[in-house]
Amino acid sequence: MSFNGYKDKIEEGDRVILYLTISNVYSIQAVAKTLNKKGVEVDNVFQTPYGAIKCIDLIGKCYGSKISLSKGWGYVLQPTPELWTLTLPHRTQIIYTPDISMIILQLEIFPGSVVIESGTGSGSLSHALIRAIKPTGHLYTFDFHEVRTQTVLQEFKDHGLSDYVSVIKQDVCMVGFGEELNGKADAIFLDLPLPWKAISHSVKVLKKPGGRICSFSPCIEQVQKTCTELSEWGFQEIETMEVLQTQYSVQTKNLPVMNLDFLKTKRNNDNPDEKRERENKSMLTCIAPSQMPGHTGYLTFATLYPT
Ligand SMILES: C[S@@+](CC[C@H](N)C(=O)[O-])C[C@H]1O[C@@H](n2cnc3c(N)ncnc32)[C@H](O)[C@@H]1O
């Protein structure tokens, strides 16, 4: 499957990213049939603002190729964790790419790492973690919600990622992560409403010395409780940060440009009225966003050393 390595052509069952415009990106599965709301098998047709697409027609097309729709065109792309985060079906709030980048960097996750995550939610972060730890590492992802664990398990299977991930249905605040993982994890990531209740359990499964933890929380009160608990359990280098991405737009604009010849002629008293000090020129430039990006959450990191 295309999540697990690149391939040239779309095969039956592949997850494909349909890119129409920057704000019209979709994920579709290249299968001929699907079930409608009544549970009846029907042709798998995907509707877009630029026309409908029969998913079976994608099979055999080259990844990256342009496809025609009745009112426009688009591109069919290989799925990546970044594109999956943009297009996945939301079953919960999810972690987005700017935070994911910081989490993977700060948790020092690399191929071969053993990582624990809770909760799994919609599997947005999980896909990026799996790519980072492949091919020799493993992700243990915990969620206490039955349907979410079943759904994400099927997604990992469909995406060819089952070998790198174990999905466990468990309340990590009540019972922790299980004795078999004691001392095995290089890193732990918590995206829970009450993360401070999972800190004592995290201490058991993290490698000592040097195991890293990250907790994502939208509210500062959650951060305060988590930091207090981390400190009580001997974590060090406790640090909280917020990642705010500023995305510039590249556009061609008419901009005033200083006319240096004018300044020279002005100095020489050479027809100063014929030229202007500034001229408008069409230039490729970057436009800063008119609004600041919204708050997603605080990331708290810490390291476990033997005390
Ligand atoms: C916000 S979602 C996680 C989203 C995920 N990080 C993503 O990027 O898709 C939080 C998840 O934590 C799970 N959860 C909450 N409390 C839990 C607990 N005590 N043990 C296990 N899972 C829990 C919820 O069921 C929910 O699916």
The ligand as a Gaussian input file, in Angstrom:
#p B3LYP/6-31G(d) Opt

LIG

0 1
 C       -8.069000      14.368000      21.250000
 S       -8.133000      12.665000      21.013000
 C       -6.513000      12.259000      20.466000
 C       -6.284000      12.689000      19.039000
 C       -4.995000      12.145000      18.442000
 N       -3.837000      12.681000      19.106000
 C       -4.916000      12.453000      16.949000
 O       -3.964000      13.166000      16.529000
 O       -5.760000      11.998000      16.189000
 C       -8.126000      12.051000      22.650000
 C       -8.411000      10.565000      22.744000
 O       -8.067000      10.139000      24.052000
 C       -8.934000       9.112000      24.429000
 N       -8.887000       9.031000      25.898000
 C       -9.329000       9.944000      26.803000
 N       -9.066000       9.540000      28.048000
 C       -8.435000       8.334000      27.952000
 C       -7.900000       7.397000      28.898000
 N       -7.996000       7.630000      30.202000
 N       -7.314000       6.264000      28.438000
 C       -7.236000       6.033000      27.094000
 N       -7.722000       6.889000      26.145000
 C       -8.316000       8.011000      26.579000
 C      -10.287000       9.515000      23.839000
 O      -11.121000       8.395000      23.658000
 C       -9.869000      10.185000      22.532000
 O       -9.983000       9.282000      21.452000

